[in-house]
């Protein structure tokens, strides 16, 4: 591919495309889907970075309140991502069948399911925001001063749900560039409103911590309105028609059934991470701080890999819908190889120069030493992370969300956590032992997923 052709493909990826991904070159299809998906993932991570940057100016209590709220907001994200997995499986399958109208019906049912979940979270979240903070360990003063932040975040969780679900609709239909632009819009609004509402710049009121929640919710809310405008505009693969906005319980139940596995996947991964942090905390604050910084760096390094994995999920669903199971499988292998090459290079860079990256965040010697050790060890597993995440998304794209949930359960709860405890605490290997457990568990996950994927039962999945 020469530079001119590459530039044409990049413009198509970012500008949007009418390409039929069940017929065009798989390599080109993966590239055109992955580029906007990677940029979308980066934009999603910007939310947390921007908020904590401005909130940190308000003091330690404000930062702690955000941290406590975010730790429980992972439930919202888990539900949203689980519903996104189910939405991707069903919408991509209908698109592959060339049944765009039914894909729109599925999209509406997914939104209704998300709305129901969000109401169930919003009501107790608003009513018991202060009590929630105290339960999580906040002081009385923190709860009294910061209760509005969780109240607004939980109360407005519907915009998170809808943002996740509708972006999944666009991605799985092949319009990944739209999802990317939606996240750009949400982030730009959040970046503008954050300082204005937190610090009361110009005519805006000084709302402090509550201002951060309002800015984030407003940014996401306006992005959701933009999504609806596009859905009813009728110029893309999926369109919503007023006369077809009817509840279809059979479709909703199918979404709930498939999303159950997706939600479980995320909850298993999240809860295992919390337990791992607790094990590492035994080694002291320097070890925990070093690990935290190392993981932040690794997450940013993994963002492109997640984008590639999402591309594999869309291609699997569409090609199964087009009755091309072998092409669906080949899309996963190609994506996996590309992901392994990319992540292999990233792993080498982080493993060879770990101290440089840690020092970008902190200069305290003990923390740098711990972070360097964790970053170097965990980076050795990048090849397995790359393959594992693509295979797991391959299962999800077919509608089989239970297999990845079982793999996560075995890899993280039955393997990683006991191994981390044994190495870090029983053998007194500390952070090094815990980091080793991550690499070993992710390797186990990739090998298990590879074995089950090659068996091919996912190809017969009907959704």
Steps between C-alpha positions, in 0.01 A plus 500: 500500500654834395457824693233633265287189540554506876385862516187412298420219743556725803264762355238233438542365854462840667253653256263203492437235239225312315728196456345154532723330757371154407649531150801733502859401580525389863826686556348824375177438692691451825702818441200717412301376800791505746630856443184680624447237772851563637441876498163448672667296777755775554224759525316289759813490718540879471184551712665364815829679438338841444269473800772396743732773368258778590356336812851458644512880537220471760705286740544145620141457627358587159733256324411229752128562444547456126701183560236350729222584255689363201570174682124432514426661163686200358167319550337747260785455253477121534126504422549748215783297347304177547203645315741632234632147447147366453407790274810443285424130462138552392539815289808374311320171430197682354728726293677193365160360403432830317201558730575861597145573609506218757840625616328830580233313696771325703668835564179646648442196723859528626438862595186405690686229693773753582238749618347243737839413649594867539179586690567212742846647566399868502229492768705352788810683373332839544313421823797349684798687351630623838451164670678331209809717552508419871458130428801516269713658773450875454508727803187687611638825356579335166147359482344833594703701248527249217168311494382694194773344284379138535137617499545666160715223355262221609191707420626573150634152429244463221722709272790259562278202418361655183839628388650151529203325337445737208871517421494119493211525253701720266822296538333166438319633194836605352468874575787507751597854396170630641573349843838668491351842418241461776778446756690800367192717551442371855864562594522849352190608692633344821842666462335842450243469779724341766705811595205734442266317739757380755670837553219739399680672213320800347120489533500133608429411864780347709363151565819322603481121491135504389609707200723213383206260510274744316765563233556130437128417496423796273775403256373144479137614491552731202693222327199270549269763345738512203478120476119516485521770233716268289277198562185682390682680217493192280833556320685207654475119508264502797194720525226531760145545370232653722246233404738218597578629851312220672602278787583146386544290812647203314784715366548667839521161674756383244706814566481446876602136462803581285595810701496295822821331392650831389418664833638200687824519302557858607397446862735201532790700357421806714459310826819302440685828447370630835617183677840522329540858621418384852772234480756749368408749775653259755840585351462865599394833347809527278423166336134591454584842356756350262255235384224760450721713276624195308143385434397846375787489248408147395133593452596781262728259313211254470249751358586434133482126569148539640402693187631219279313246712174690454557489124528120521169483690316699232648294217410170668138606548455638148663205327303245702188691401611474136540123551878520459632330817845428353544867409388591853769271643765634264422857609584401858830336403611797291401746773676285758825492301495877447422556868786274608748685278389837634489393863830314464669823397331691783604231748865527394497880534347490849716208620827654381433855623253462791665755728468777243121459482451476877705819556261691275248469786706506819857548621492332843772233490313220680190544285706519181682177590174315567328640192800413281496143624125457447505662155789285380351171623144564377627614158642153435145372465388741226496238224257288699286802595476590129387155389270441797298820462440441128385142557269609783343766276465238229279298735305812597444599137339162435261552791679249723564708812490207742826340382705819562334531844606147590853565374520822703373322810759223470786732405442778754310362798618139507852562371633857517379602847610180684832506314555869581430432868736202501786678322463846654414410861575133570833501314556867591574599139292816535422707191725285282296190586169678441624628164608150404153369584351746247726377220441133583122542531473694171710233329264235636203705375643531148582129473158397632322742264709374209408138571127573528494736201664239276227251592266727303175459694453879489440475123170322561375764742153628403399847616 
